[in-house]
Amino acid sequence: MQAPAQPDNEALRIETLRQFLILDTPPETRFDNLTKAAASFFRVQIAVVSLVDVNRQWFKSICGLDATETPRDISFCGHAILHNEVMVIPDALKDERFADNPLVTGEPKIRFYAGAPLTVNNGVNIGTLCLIDRNPRQMSAEEIEMLADMAKVVVGEIEKMPEILN
């Protein structure tokens, strides 16, 4: 298993994530509606708004799985935040970075993963809107574009967070 590298701007990324005061907050309908819509639209078993913290990825919203976080060192999203494009893994068993990952070899038995970075106003990626399925699959260019657009909607909601708390 290949642990994800850290972004070059890791300190700024963590500082930015923490400024939103979103970590460990209760579930919210506005995020849950987005993950439900993503799971339905893309016909996947699991959709997640995942925020990548120092040692964990924490789920602001998750549809299709009962979990709140996983360790960052085994996270797919930790890899996805390294780039500004949607990361697609058609079959995790055939990808050397993930083939022996405990999330692949054990529950939830991830085979397909697609993660769109959540790029906030200062240009850092604080997490992903990701799709997970227990079966291998492909994504069309149009589907990749739609996932990226849905991630922008999630970012719009996240960027409202400090306003809501003030």
C-alpha positions in Angstrom: 0.0 0.0 0.0 1.3 3.4 -0.9 0.5 6.1 1.6 -0.4 9.5 0.0 2.2 12.2 -0.2 1.5 15.5 1.4 0.7 18.5 -0.8 3.5 21.2 -1.1 1.1 23.6 0.7 0.2 21.2 3.5 0.6 23.8 6.3 -1.6 26.3 4.5 -4.1 23.6 3.5 -4.5 22.5 7.2 -4.8 26.1 8.4 -7.4 26.8 5.7 -9.4 23.7 6.6 -9.5 24.6 10.3 -10.5 28.2 9.5 -13.8 26.9 8.2 -14.7 25.4 11.6 -16.3 22.5 9.9 -14.4 19.5 11.3 -16.4 17.4 13.8 -19.6 19.4 13.2 -23.0 17.6 13.2 -24.6 16.3 9.9 -26.3 18.9 7.8 -29.1 18.4 5.3 -27.5 20.7 2.7 -24.4 18.4 2.5 -26.4 15.1 2.9 -28.6 16.2 0.0 -25.5 16.6 -2.2 -24.1 13.2 -1.3 -27.5 11.5 -1.9 -27.8 13.3 -5.3 -24.3 12.3 -6.3 -24.9 8.6 -5.3 -28.1 8.6 -7.3 -26.9 10.5 -10.3 -23.7 8.4 -10.7 -25.4 5.2 -9.6 -22.7 4.3 -7.0 -23.2 2.7 -3.6 -21.3 5.4 -1.7 -20.8 9.2 -2.0 -18.8 11.2 0.5 -17.9 14.8 1.3 -14.5 14.0 2.8 -12.2 16.6 4.5 -8.5 15.6 4.8 -7.1 16.6 8.2 -3.6 16.0 9.5 -4.0 12.3 10.4 -7.5 11.4 9.2 -10.1 12.0 6.5 -13.3 13.1 8.2 -16.7 12.7 6.5 -18.9 15.8 6.7 -21.5 13.7 4.8 -21.6 10.1 3.7 -24.3 8.3 1.8 -24.3 4.5 1.6 -21.8 3.7 4.5 -21.9 4.0 8.2 -18.6 5.7 9.0 -17.4 9.1 10.2 -13.7 9.0 9.3 -10.7 6.8 8.3 -7.0 7.2 8.8 -5.4 9.5 6.2 -2.6 7.1 5.5 -5.0 4.6 3.9 -7.3 7.2 2.3 -7.9 7.5 -1.4 -8.8 11.2 -0.9 -5.3 11.9 0.5 -4.1 11.0 -3.0 -6.9 13.0 -4.8 -6.1 16.3 -3.0 -2.6 16.3 -4.6 -4.0 17.4 -7.9 -6.7 19.8 -9.2 -8.3 17.3 -11.5 -10.8 14.5 -10.7 -8.9 11.3 -9.8 -10.5 8.2 -11.1 -9.5 4.7 -10.1 -11.6 2.3 -12.3 -10.5 -0.8 -10.4 -8.5 -0.4 -7.2 -7.4 -4.1 -7.3 -5.5 -3.3 -10.5 -3.9 -0.1 -9.1 -0.6 -0.6 -7.4 -1.2 2.3 -5.0 -4.4 0.7 -3.7 -4.4 -3.1 -4.4 -3.4 -4.0 -0.8 -5.2 -1.1 0.9 -7.4 -2.4 3.8 -10.3 -0.4 2.4 -9.9 -2.6 -0.8 -9.0 -5.9 0.7 -11.6 -5.5 3.6 -14.7 -3.5 4.1 -16.0 -1.5 2.3 -14.3 -3.5 -0.5 -13.6 -0.4 -2.7 -13.1 -1.2 -6.4 -14.1 2.0 -8.0 -13.2 5.5 -6.7 -13.6 8.9 -8.2 -12.7 12.0 -6.2 -13.1 15.7 -7.2 -10.9 18.0 -5.1 -12.7 20.6 -3.0 -10.7 23.6 -4.0 -11.5 26.6 -1.8 -11.1 30.4 -2.5 -7.3 30.5 -1.8 -6.6 27.6 -4.2 -6.0 24.8 -1.7 -7.7 21.4 -1.8 -9.2 20.7 1.6 -10.9 17.4 0.7 -13.0 15.8 -2.0 -16.5 14.9 -3.1 -15.9 11.3 -3.9 -17.8 8.4 -5.4 -17.1 4.8 -4.3 -18.5 1.5 -5.6 -17.8 -2.2 -4.8 -17.6 -2.9 -8.6 -15.1 -1.7 -11.1 -16.4 0.9 -13.5 -15.4 3.7 -15.9 -16.5 7.3 -16.1 -17.2 9.3 -19.2 -15.8 12.8 -19.7 -19.2 14.2 -19.1 -19.5 12.4 -15.8 -16.1 13.6 -14.7 -17.1 17.1 -15.5 -20.4 16.7 -13.6 -18.5 15.4 -10.5 -16.2 18.4 -10.7 -19.2 20.8 -11.0 -20.9 19.1 -8.0 -17.7 19.5 -6.0 -17.9 23.3 -6.7 -21.4 23.3 -5.2 -20.0 21.6 -2.0 -17.2 24.2 -1.9 -19.9 26.9 -2.1 -21.6 25.4 1.0 -18.3 25.0 2.9 -17.3 28.6 2.2 -20.5 29.7 3.9 -19.5 27.9 7.1 -17.8 30.9 9.0 -20.7 33.1 8.1 -23.2 30.7 9.6 -21.2 30.5 12.9 -20.8 34.3 13.2 
